[in-house]
Amino acid sequence: MTQITARLSDEVLSSLDAAATRLRRSRAEVVRQAVEYYLDDFEDISLAIEVLQDPADLALDWEKVKRDLLNLD
């Protein structure tokens, strides 16, 4: 594994320490997991933006999307 260094504000560090304490994890574990979650979300959002920017893709029908998401059929 590669080690990196990051500068954090005192407020962020305080929040990180509080989270690590509550989770009974080290700072490094909390940071590692947070970065993994962020990158997963970033990848999902990037793919969604690509789909939305595709001019060949039809526009979404809001009512159909709502029915599908809420299982209203």
N, C-alpha and C positions, 0 to 999 in steps of 0.2 A: 504494500500500500504506500502511496505517496503522501507526504505530509505537506500541508500548506499553512500559510500564515495569513490572518485577516485582522484588520483594525475594526474594532467595534466601539460605538459610543458607550459611555458609562451606563446610560439607560438600557441599551440593548444588552449589555453584559449582565446587568442586574436582573433583567427579565430572563436571560438565558440561565443564570445561576438558580433562579427561583424555579424555572421549569425543570432543570436537571434534578434539583432537590425533590420536587414533587414526584417526578418520574423515577427517582432513585437510579439515575443514570449519570454518566460523566458528561461534562460539557461537550467533549468530542462526539459522544454518541448522539446527543441531541442535535448538534450541528450537522452531523453526517445524515441523520434521518431527515432533518428539515431540508437539506439540499436535495436529497433523493426525491422527497415529495414535491419540491418546487420544480425540479427537472421533469418529473412525470407530468405535472400539470402544464408546464411550458410546452412539452411535446404535444399534449392533447389540444391545447389552445392553438398552437401553430398549425396543426392539421386542420382544425375547424376553420381557421381563417383562410387557409388555402382553398378549402371546399367552397366557402362563402364568396371568395374572390374569383372563382371559376366562372367565366361568362357563359360557358356551355351548360352549366348546371341551372336547372330551373329554380325559380324562386320558391321558397317554402310557403305553403298555405297554412297560416297561423291556426285556423280552426282545426285542420287535420292534425297538425302537430300537437295541439292541445288535447284533442281526443285521444291520440296515440299515447301521449305521456300520462294521461289520467285514466287510460283504459275505459273510455266511455262508449266503445262500440258494443 
